[in-house]
Amino acid sequence: MNVFPDFGSLSGIGDLKVVIGAMLTIILIVAVLMIIVSAIIWAIATSTGNPGAVAKARAGVFVALGAAVLAGGGVTWMNWLIQLGEQL
């Protein structure tokens, strides 16, 4: 007796792709805006000689850059997982 799962019943994959794509797009947009704002604050704080604000703005740039990299990697990872699931 052969028992196999019914992978044809997973009809929500298309909706999952749309929802995840929309969320990751929003995350990337917010990360880019954070990079721009933090870089501007970093430049202004450096020119005025405020080391506390420089450190916080620099951390903001690096955190936003990390979020953008993770969101971009998340797109690749999710596409790989969906392709893997379709091949099973």
Residue, then its C-alpha position, 0 to 999 in steps of 0.5 A: m500500500n502506497v500512501f503519499p501526501d496530496f501536494g496538489s491541495l496546497s493552493g495557497i502558495g500563490d497567495l503566500k508569495v504575494v503576501i511575503g513579497a509585499m511584506l519584504t518590499i515594505i521592509l526594504i523601502v523602510a530600510v532604505l529610508m532609514i539608511i538615508v535619514s541616518a546618513i543625513i543625521w550622521a553627516i550633520a552630527t559629524s559637522t557639528g561635533n556631536p559624538g553621541a549623535v554620530a554614534k547613534a546615527r552610525a548604528g542606525v545606518f548599520v542596522a538599516l543596512g543589515a535589515a535590508v540585507l536580511a530582507g533581500g536574503g529572505v526573498t531568496w530563501m523563501n523562493w528556494l523553499i517554495q521551489l523545493g516544496e513544489q518539487l516534492 
